[in-house]
Amino acid sequence: MKKNMIVGIALAMGILSVGALSASAADLCGKCADQQAVQQFTHETFSLSSALKAKDIELREQYAYDSINTNRVSELEGELKELKDKINAAAQKYSIPACSRS
């Protein structure tokens, strides 16, 4: 009984320490880009991000139908890839690492 309790407590402490380490790593990564560059990137890609979200929702709706329109799904997936490529190009232009993009 005591052995199981000790193992359970050790496991819980391990999980908590991994979670804390992950959270601290995420905080550090958010500071690896210049804030003004991040703002310019966000401003420049706002319309692209909005379009990306709308296309993603539309693609999810297509997958929810009983009979999938494969042509429309392929078209939407192509459009999503183009939008992501444009956002990635803007991120490279401002030297924004992937961890600073939201």
N, CA, C and O atoms as CSV, one atom per row, in Angstrom:
chain,resi,resn,atom,element,x,y,z
A,1,MET,N,N,0.829,-1.189,0.000
A,1,MET,CA,C,0.000,0.000,0.000
A,1,MET,C,C,0.871,1.250,0.000
A,1,MET,O,O,0.661,2.149,-0.814
A,2,LYS,N,N,1.851,1.318,0.907
A,2,LYS,CA,C,2.728,2.486,0.967
A,2,LYS,C,C,3.574,2.589,-0.292
A,2,LYS,O,O,3.870,3.685,-0.770
A,3,LYS,N,N,3.957,1.442,-0.820
A,3,LYS,CA,C,4.776,1.423,-2.023
A,3,LYS,C,C,4.000,2.040,-3.202
A,3,LYS,O,O,4.560,2.819,-3.974
A,4,ASN,N,N,2.732,1.693,-3.332
A,4,ASN,CA,C,1.891,2.256,-4.399
A,4,ASN,C,C,1.712,3.754,-4.228
A,4,ASN,O,O,1.699,4.498,-5.209
A,5,MET,N,N,1.577,4.198,-2.993
A,5,MET,CA,C,1.405,5.622,-2.722
A,5,MET,C,C,2.677,6.383,-3.094
A,5,MET,O,O,2.601,7.466,-3.674
A,6,ILE,N,N,3.833,5.829,-2.769
A,6,ILE,CA,C,5.097,6.480,-3.088
A,6,ILE,C,C,5.283,6.553,-4.599
A,6,ILE,O,O,5.704,7.583,-5.127
A,7,VAL,N,N,4.972,5.469,-5.289
A,7,VAL,CA,C,5.083,5.461,-6.747
A,7,VAL,C,C,4.124,6.484,-7.354
A,7,VAL,O,O,4.495,7.187,-8.295
A,8,GLY,N,N,2.916,6.579,-6.842
A,8,GLY,CA,C,1.935,7.549,-7.341
A,8,GLY,C,C,2.395,8.972,-7.132
A,8,GLY,O,O,2.254,9.809,-8.023
A,9,ILE,N,N,2.946,9.258,-5.958
A,9,ILE,CA,C,3.433,10.614,-5.676
A,9,ILE,C,C,4.622,10.943,-6.570
A,9,ILE,O,O,4.720,12.057,-7.084
A,10,ALA,N,N,5.526,9.983,-6.760
A,10,ALA,CA,C,6.682,10.212,-7.624
A,10,ALA,C,C,6.243,10.463,-9.063
A,10,ALA,O,O,6.799,11.324,-9.745
A,11,LEU,N,N,5.267,9.728,-9.512
A,11,LEU,CA,C,4.747,9.916,-10.867
A,11,LEU,C,C,4.097,11.294,-11.016
A,11,LEU,O,O,4.311,11.973,-12.020
A,12,ALA,N,N,3.314,11.702,-10.034
A,12,ALA,CA,C,2.667,13.015,-10.079
A,12,ALA,C,C,3.705,14.133,-10.082
A,12,ALA,O,O,3.553,15.114,-10.811
A,13,MET,N,N,4.746,14.000,-9.285
A,13,MET,CA,C,5.800,15.022,-9.242
A,13,MET,C,C,6.524,15.091,-10.591
A,13,MET,O,O,6.869,16.176,-11.060
A,14,GLY,N,N,6.750,13.937,-11.204
A,14,GLY,CA,C,7.391,13.916,-12.516
A,14,GLY,C,C,6.555,14.621,-13.568
A,14,GLY,O,O,7.078,15.382,-14.382
A,15,ILE,N,N,5.264,14.366,-13.550
A,15,ILE,CA,C,4.360,15.007,-14.509
A,15,ILE,C,C,4.331,16.513,-14.288
A,15,ILE,O,O,4.362,17.281,-15.250
A,16,LEU,N,N,4.274,16.937,-13.040
A,16,LEU,CA,C,4.258,18.369,-12.743
A,16,LEU,C,C,5.557,19.046,-13.165
A,16,LEU,O,O,5.529,20.162,-13.685
A,17,SER,N,N,6.686,18.391,-12.948
A,17,SER,CA,C,7.959,19.007,-13.319
A,17,SER,C,C,8.093,19.116,-14.832
A,17,SER,O,O,8.631,20.109,-15.322
A,18,VAL,N,N,7.625,18.134,-15.581
A,18,VAL,CA,C,7.668,18.203,-17.044
A,18,VAL,C,C,6.758,19.325,-17.533
A,18,VAL,O,O,7.116,20.057,-18.456
A,19,GLY,N,N,5.594,19.464,-16.926
A,19,GLY,CA,C,4.682,20.546,-17.310
A,19,GLY,C,C,5.277,21.908,-17.034
A,19,GLY,O,O,5.149,22.817,-17.854
A,20,ALA,N,N,5.928,22.063,-15.887
A,20,ALA,CA,C,6.550,23.343,-15.548
A,20,ALA,C,C,7.705,23.657,-16.483
A,20,ALA,O,O,7.893,24.808,-16.878
A,21,LEU,N,N,8.468,22.653,-16.833
A,21,LEU,CA,C,9.584,22.845,-17.758
A,21,LEU,C,C,9.084,23.248,-19.136
A,21,LEU,O,O,9.663,24.128,-19.773
A,22,SER,N,N,8.034,22.627,-19.593
A,22,SER,CA,C,7.453,22.975,-20.894
A,22,SER,C,C,6.926,24.405,-20.893
A,22,SER,O,O,7.113,25.139,-21.863
A,23,ALA,N,N,6.279,24.795,-19.822
A,23,ALA,CA,C,5.730,26.150,-19.733
A,23,ALA,C,C,6.845,27.186,-19.716
A,23,ALA,O,O,6.721,28.237,-20.345
A,24,SER,N,N,7.922,26.905,-19.009
A,24,SER,CA,C,9.022,27.867,-18.960
A,24,SER,C,C,9.717,27.954,-20.312
A,24,SER,O,O,10.170,29.034,-20.692
A,25,ALA,N,N,9.815,26.867,-21.039
A,25,ALA,CA,C,10.421,26.889,-22.366
A,25,ALA,C,C,9.567,27.699,-23.325
A,25,ALA,O,O,10.102,28.406,-24.179
A,26,ALA,N,N,8.269,27.611,-23.202
A,26,ALA,CA,C,7.370,28.385,-24.067
A,26,ALA,C,C,7.521,29.873,-23.805
A,26,ALA,O,O,7.476,30.669,-24.743
A,27,ASP,N,N,7.699,30.263,-22.557
A,27,ASP,CA,C,7.882,31.674,-22.230
A,27,ASP,C,C,9.177,32.211,-22.821
A,27,ASP,O,O,9.209,33.336,-23.320
A,28,LEU,N,N,10.236,31.429,-22.773
A,28,LEU,CA,C,11.511,31.867,-23.318
A,28,LEU,C,C,11.436,32.040,-24.823
A,28,LEU,O,O,12.014,32.975,-25.377
A,29,CYS,N,N,10.732,31.149,-25.475
A,29,CYS,CA,C,10.668,31.197,-26.929
A,29,CYS,C,C,9.903,32.419,-27.415
A,29,CYS,O,O,10.210,32.927,-28.493
A,30,GLY,N,N,8.940,32.905,-26.680
A,30,GLY,CA,C,8.181,34.073,-27.084
A,30,GLY,C,C,9.009,35.342,-27.125
A,30,GLY,O,O,8.580,36.341,-27.702
A,31,LYS,N,N,10.202,35.319,-26.515
A,31,LYS,CA,C,11.057,36.494,-26.458
A,31,LYS,C,C,12.213,36.424,-27.442
A,31,LYS,O,O,13.114,37.261,-27.392
A,32,CYS,N,N,12.205,35.432,-28.345
A,32,CYS,CA,C,13.326,35.270,-29.256
A,32,CYS,C,C,13.174,36.109,-30.523
A,32,CYS,O,O,14.029,36.034,-31.406
A,33,ALA,N,N,12.119,36.897,-30.637
A,33,ALA,CA,C,11.916,37.749,-31.808
A,33,ALA,C,C,11.676,39.186,-31.347
A,33,ALA,O,O,11.139,39.428,-30.266
A,34,ASP,N,N,12.076,40.110,-32.173
A,34,ASP,CA,C,11.873,41.525,-31.895
A,34,ASP,C,C,10.371,41.827,-31.887
A,34,ASP,O,O,9.653,41.453,-32.815
A,35,GLN,N,N,9.906,42.497,-30.843
A,35,GLN,CA,C,8.474,42.753,-30.700
A,35,GLN,C,C,7.916,43.617,-31.826
A,35,GLN,O,O,6.781,43.422,-32.260
A,36,GLN,N,N,8.713,44.572,-32.297
A,36,GLN,CA,C,8.233,45.410,-33.394
A,36,GLN,C,C,8.102,44.589,-34.674
A,36,GLN,O,O,7.159,44.784,-35.440
A,37,ALA,N,N,9.031,43.681,-34.909
A,37,ALA,CA,C,8.945,42.820,-36.087
A,37,ALA,C,C,7.729,41.909,-35.995
A,37,ALA,O,O,7.059,41.653,-36.995
A,38,VAL,N,N,7.446,41.419,-34.783
A,38,VAL,CA,C,6.269,40.573,-34.588
A,38,VAL,C,C,5.000,41.369,-34.861
A,38,VAL,O,O,4.069,40.851,-35.478
A,39,GLN,N,N,4.950,42.618,-34.411
A,39,GLN,CA,C,3.780,43.459,-34.665
A,39,GLN,C,C,3.598,43.719,-36.158
A,39,GLN,O,O,2.479,43.655,-36.668
A,40,GLN,N,N,4.695,44.013,-36.861
A,40,GLN,CA,C,4.608,44.246,-38.304
A,40,GLN,C,C,4.155,42.978,-39.022
A,40,GLN,O,O,3.325,43.030,-39.930
A,41,PHE,N,N,4.706,41.848,-38.608
A,41,PHE,CA,C,4.312,40.564,-39.192
A,41,PHE,C,C,2.829,40.314,-38.963
A,41,PHE,O,O,2.116,39.925,-39.889
A,42,THR,N,N,2.357,40.534,-37.740
A,42,THR,CA,C,0.953,40.323,-37.406
A,42,THR,C,C,0.051,41.241,-38.224
A,42,THR,O,O,-0.986,40.813,-38.731
A,43,HIS,N,N,0.448,42.499,-38.350
A,43,HIS,CA,C,-0.338,43.461,-39.117
A,43,HIS,C,C,-0.384,43.069,-40.597
A,43,HIS,O,O,-1.434,43.142,-41.235
A,44,GLU,N,N,0.763,42.656,-41.129
A,44,GLU,CA,C,0.834,42.303,-42.552
A,44,GLU,C,C,0.064,41.023,-42.875
A,44,GLU,O,O,-0.492,40.888,-43.965
A,45,THR,N,N,0.033,40.096,-41.937
A,45,THR,CA,C,-0.580,38.797,-42.211
A,45,THR,C,C,-1.972,38.645,-41.612
A,45,THR,O,O,-2.523,37.544,-41.622
A,46,PHE,N,N,-2.551,39.714,-41.095
A,46,PHE,CA,C,-3.869,39.619,-40.471
A,46,PHE,C,C,-4.920,39.092,-41.447
A,46,PHE,O,O,-5.686,38.190,-41.107
A,47,SER,N,N,-4.958,39.648,-42.648
A,47,SER,CA,C,-5.968,39.208,-43.621
A,47,SER,C,C,-5.697,37.775,-44.075
A,47,SER,O,O,-6.630,37.009,-44.314
A,48,LEU,N,N,-4.407,37.413,-44.194
A,48,LEU,CA,C,-4.073,36.045,-44.568
A,48,LEU,C,C,-4.496,35.063,-43.476
A,48,LEU,O,O,-5.012,33.983,-43.766
A,49,SER,N,N,-4.275,35.446,-42.230
A,49,SER,CA,C,-4.662,34.580,-41.106
A,49,SER,C,C,-6.176,34.413,-41.039
A,49,SER,O,O,-6.677,33.321,-40.773
A,50,SER,N,N,-6.892,35.493,-41.279
A,50,SER,CA,C,-8.353,35.425,-41.276
A,50,SER,C,C,-8.856,34.505,-42.389
A,50,SER,O,O,-9.749,33.684,-42.176
A,51,ALA,N,N,-8.274,34.653,-43.569
A,51,ALA,CA,C,-8.662,33.797,-44.692
A,51,ALA,C,C,-8.301,32.342,-44.405
A,51,ALA,O,O,-9.054,31.433,-44.757
A,52,LEU,N,N,-7.159,32.120,-43.770
A,52,LEU,CA,C,-6.732,30.770,-43.428
A,52,LEU,C,C,-7.713,30.111,-42.468
A,52,LEU,O,O,-8.062,28.942,-42.631
A,53,LYS,N,N,-8.152,30.863,-41.474
A,53,LYS,CA,C,-9.118,30.324,-40.507
A,53,LYS,C,C,-10.451,30.003,-41.187
A,53,LYS,O,O,-11.064,28.972,-40.911
A,54,ALA,N,N,-10.893,30.891,-42.075
A,54,ALA,CA,C,-12.163,30.673,-42.773
A,54,ALA,C,C,-12.088,29.441,-43.673
A,54,ALA,O,O,-13.027,28.647,-43.717
A,55,LYS,N,N,-10.986,29.282,-44.384
A,55,LYS,CA,C,-10.823,28.115,-45.260
A,55,LYS,C,C,-10.724,26.831,-44.438
A,55,LYS,O,O,-11.237,25.788,-44.845
A,56,ASP,N,N,-10.070,26.909,-43.292
A,56,ASP,CA,C,-9.956,25.732,-42.426
A,56,ASP,C,C,-11.333,25.304,-41.923
A,56,ASP,O,O,-11.640,24.113,-41.882
A,57,ILE,N,N,-12.151,26.266,-41.545
A,57,ILE,CA,C,-13.511,25.950,-41.093
A,57,ILE,C,C,-14.311,25.332,-42.239
A,57,ILE,O,O,-15.039,24.358,-42.047
A,58,GLU,N,N,-14.168,25.908,-43.423
A,58,GLU,CA,C,-14.890,25.375,-44.584
A,58,GLU,C,C,-14.435,23.944,-44.901
A,58,GLU,O,O,-15.254,23.095,-45.252
A,59,LEU,N,N,-13.134,23.681,-44.776
A,59,LEU,CA,C,-12.624,22.327,-45.022
A,59,LEU,C,C,-13.170,21.352,-43.984
A,59,LEU,O,O,-13.539,20.227,-44.323
A,60,ARG,N,N,-13.223,21.773,-42.732
A,60,ARG,CA,C,-13.787,20.913,-41.679
A,60,ARG,C,C,-15.256,20.605,-41.948
A,60,ARG,O,O,-15.721,19.494,-41.693
A,61,GLU,N,N,-15.979,21.585,-42.460
A,61,GLU,CA,C,-17.381,21.349,-42.809
A,61,GLU,C,C,-17.491,20.328,-43.928
A,61,GLU,O,O,-18.382,19.478,-43.918
A,62,GLN,N,N,-16.578,20.413,-44.898
A,62,GLN,CA,C,-16.593,19.449,-46.003
A,62,GLN,C,C,-16.365,18.031,-45.485
A,62,GLN,O,O,-17.014,17.088,-45.937
A,63,TYR,N,N,-15.443,17.887,-44.536
A,63,TYR,CA,C,-15.173,16.565,-43.970
A,63,TYR,C,C,-16.331,16.051,-43.119
A,63,TYR,O,O,-16.453,14.845,-42.902
A,64,ALA,N,N,-17.180,16.956,-42.635
A,64,ALA,CA,C,-18.300,16.549,-41.785
A,64,ALA,C,C,-19.473,15.987,-42.588
A,64,ALA,O,O,-20.322,15.287,-42.036
A,65,TYR,N,N,-19.525,16.288,-43.877
A,65,TYR,CA,C,-20.625,15.793,-44.702
A,65,TYR,C,C,-20.515,14.282,-44.905
A,65,TYR,O,O,-19.423,13.713,-44.874
A,66,ASP,N,N,-21.668,13.648,-45.114
A,66,ASP,CA,C,-21.676,12.203,-45.369
A,66,ASP,C,C,-20.996,11.870,-46.696
A,66,ASP,O,O,-20.215,10.922,-46.782
A,67,SER,N,N,-21.297,12.646,-47.714
A,67,SER,CA,C,-20.649,12.433,-49.012
A,67,SER,C,C,-19.682,13.595,-49.254
A,67,SER,O,O,-20.096,14.744,-49.409
A,68,ILE,N,N,-18.408,13.277,-49.283
A,68,ILE,CA,C,-17.378,14.308,-49.395
A,68,ILE,C,C,-17.181,14.680,-50.860
A,68,ILE,O,O,-17.061,13.812,-51.725
A,69,ASN,N,N,-17.149,15.977,-51.120
A,69,ASN,CA,C,-16.847,16.493,-52.447
A,69,ASN,C,C,-15.317,16.580,-52.559
A,69,ASN,O,O,-14.711,17.561,-52.128
A,70,THR,N,N,-14.714,15.557,-53.133
A,70,THR,CA,C,-13.246,15.475,-53.170
A,70,THR,C,C,-12.610,16.614,-53.957
A,70,THR,O,O,-11.501,17.045,-53.638
A,71,ASN,N,N,-13.294,17.100,-54.970
A,71,ASN,CA,C,-12.755,18.225,-55.743
A,71,ASN,C,C,-12.669,19.472,-54.873
A,71,ASN,O,O,-11.662,20.180,-54.883
A,72,ARG,N,N,-13.720,19.731,-54.130
A,72,ARG,CA,C,-13.735,20.910,-53.255
A,72,ARG,C,C,-12.712,20.766,-52.130
A,72,ARG,O,O,-12.054,21.739,-51.763
A,73,VAL,N,N,-12.576,19.561,-51.583
A,73,VAL,CA,C,-11.600,19.325,-50.525
A,73,VAL,C,C,-10.187,19.573,-51.053
A,73,VAL,O,O,-9.378,20.212,-50.381
A,74,SER,N,N,-9.892,19.076,-52.237
A,74,SER,CA,C,-8.565,19.286,-52.842
A,74,SER,C,C,-8.307,20.765,-53.089
A,74,SER,O,O,-7.206,21.266,-52.858
A,75,GLU,N,N,-9.332,21.447,-53.557
A,75,GLU,CA,C,-9.217,22.888,-53.819
A,75,GLU,C,C,-8.931,23.649,-52.527
A,75,GLU,O,O,-8.050,24.507,-52.486
A,76,LEU,N,N,-9.681,23.328,-51.476
A,76,LEU,CA,C,-9.483,23.996,-50.191
A,76,LEU,C,C,-8.105,23.692,-49.606
A,76,LEU,O,O,-7.456,24.582,-49.057
A,77,GLU,N,N,-7.658,22.454,-49.718
A,77,GLU,CA,C,-6.339,22.099,-49.202
A,77,GLU,C,C,-5.238,22.845,-49.951
A,77,GLU,O,O,-4.245,23.252,-49.348
A,78,GLY,N,N,-5.405,23.026,-51.251
A,78,GLY,CA,C,-4.454,23.813,-52.032
A,78,GLY,C,C,-4.437,25.268,-51.605
A,78,GLY,O,O,-3.372,25.872,-51.480
A,79,GLU,N,N,-5.622,25.834,-51.381
A,79,GLU,CA,C,-5.714,27.220,-50.932
A,79,GLU,C,C,-5.089,27.387,-49.553
A,79,GLU,O,O,-4.415,28.383,-49.292
A,80,LEU,N,N,-5.311,26.419,-48.671
A,80,LEU,CA,C,-4.705,26.472,-47.336
A,80,LEU,C,C,-3.180,26.452,-47.439
A,80,LEU,O,O,-2.497,27.193,-46.732
A,81,LYS,N,N,-2.654,25.611,-48.313
A,81,LYS,CA,C,-1.199,25.530,-48.481
A,81,LYS,C,C,-0.642,26.853,-49.003
A,81,LYS,O,O,0.398,27.314,-48.533
A,82,GLU,N,N,-1.320,27.460,-49.964
A,82,GLU,CA,C,-0.879,28.750,-50.497
A,82,GLU,C,C,-0.859,29.817,-49.412
A,82,GLU,O,O,0.099,30.583,-49.306
A,83,LEU,N,N,-1.920,29.867,-48.603
A,83,LEU,CA,C,-1.989,30.863,-47.527
A,83,LEU,C,C,-0.875,30.638,-46.505
A,83,LEU,O,O,-0.239,31.589,-46.051
A,84,LYS,N,N,-0.646,29.385,-46.150
A,84,LYS,CA,C,0.424,29.079,-45.198
A,84,LYS,C,C,1.791,29.454,-45.763
A,84,LYS,O,O,2.651,29.951,-45.036
A,85,ASP,N,N,1.991,29.217,-47.053
A,85,ASP,CA,C,3.251,29.582,-47.692
A,85,ASP,C,C,3.459,31.096,-47.665
A,85,ASP,O,O,4.572,31.567,-47.430
A,86,LYS,N,N,2.394,31.855,-47.905
A,86,LYS,CA,C,2.496,33.322,-47.866
A,86,LYS,C,C,2.809,33.800,-46.446
A,86,LYS,O,O,3.614,34.713,-46.264
A,87,ILE,N,N,2.185,33.197,-45.455
A,87,ILE,CA,C,2.450,33.578,-44.062
A,87,ILE,C,C,3.887,33.226,-43.692
A,87,ILE,O,O,4.568,34.011,-43.032
A,88,ASN,N,N,4.349,32.057,-44.112
A,88,ASN,CA,C,5.734,31.659,-43.830
A,88,ASN,C,C,6.734,32.579,-44.527
A,88,ASN,O,O,7.788,32.879,-43.967
A,89,ALA,N,N,6.420,33.027,-45.735
A,89,ALA,CA,C,7.295,33.955,-46.452
A,89,ALA,C,C,7.386,35.282,-45.704
A,89,ALA,O,O,8.466,35.862,-45.593
A,90,ALA,N,N,6.263,35.758,-45.197
A,90,ALA,CA,C,6.271,36.997,-44.416
A,90,ALA,C,C,7.060,36.816,-43.123
A,90,ALA,O,O,7.757,37.733,-42.690
A,91,ALA,N,N,6.955,35.655,-42.514
A,91,ALA,CA,C,7.700,35.389,-41.285
A,91,ALA,C,C,9.200,35.388,-41.564
A,91,ALA,O,O,9.978,35.907,-40.764
A,92,GLN,N,N,9.609,34.813,-42.683
A,92,GLN,CA,C,11.023,34.832,-43.036
A,92,GLN,C,C,11.494,36.241,-43.339
A,92,GLN,O,O,12.632,36.594,-43.028
A,93,LYS,N,N,10.642,37.043,-43.937
A,93,LYS,CA,C,10.978,38.431,-44.260
A,93,LYS,C,C,11.301,39.213,-42.988
A,93,LYS,O,O,12.221,40.030,-42.976
A,94,TYR,N,N,10.540,38.960,-41.912
A,94,TYR,CA,C,10.748,39.659,-40.643
A,94,TYR,C,C,11.605,38.860,-39.659
A,94,TYR,O,O,11.788,39.283,-38.518
A,95,SER,N,N,12.125,37.719,-40.087
A,95,SER,CA,C,12.950,36.842,-39.240
A,95,SER,C,C,12.207,36.421,-37.984
A,95,SER,O,O,12.748,36.466,-36.879
A,96,ILE,N,N,10.973,36.017,-38.168
A,96,ILE,CA,C,10.143,35.564,-37.057
A,96,ILE,C,C,10.246,34.031,-36.982
A,96,ILE,O,O,9.867,33.344,-37.931
A,97,PRO,N,N,10.750,33.494,-35.873
A,97,PRO,CA,C,10.802,32.028,-35.751
A,97,PRO,C,C,9.406,31.443,-35.561
A,97,PRO,O,O,8.477,32.147,-35.163
A,98,ALA,N,N,9.267,30.160,-35.847
A,98,ALA,CA,C,7.965,29.504,-35.782
A,98,ALA,C,C,7.350,29.591,-34.388
A,98,ALA,O,O,6.126,29.640,-34.261
A,99,CYS,N,N,8.174,29.611,-33.344
A,99,CYS,CA,C,7.638,29.627,-31.991
A,99,CYS,C,C,7.002,30.967,-31.627
A,99,CYS,O,O,6.253,31.036,-30.652
A,100,SER,N,N,7.276,32.025,-32.377
A,100,SER,CA,C,6.708,33.338,-32.061
A,100,SER,C,C,5.462,33.657,-32.871
A,100,SER,O,O,4.849,34.707,-32.678
A,101,ARG,N,N,5.086,32.772,-33.765
A,101,ARG,CA,C,3.894,32.996,-34.582
A,101,ARG,C,C,2.680,32.465,-33.839
A,101,ARG,O,O,2.744,31.431,-33.174
A,102,SER,N,N,1.588,33.180,-33.960
A,102,SER,CA,C,0.352,32.684,-33.315
A,102,SER,C,C,-0.780,32.665,-34.277
A,102,SER,O,O,-1.892,32.280,-33.915
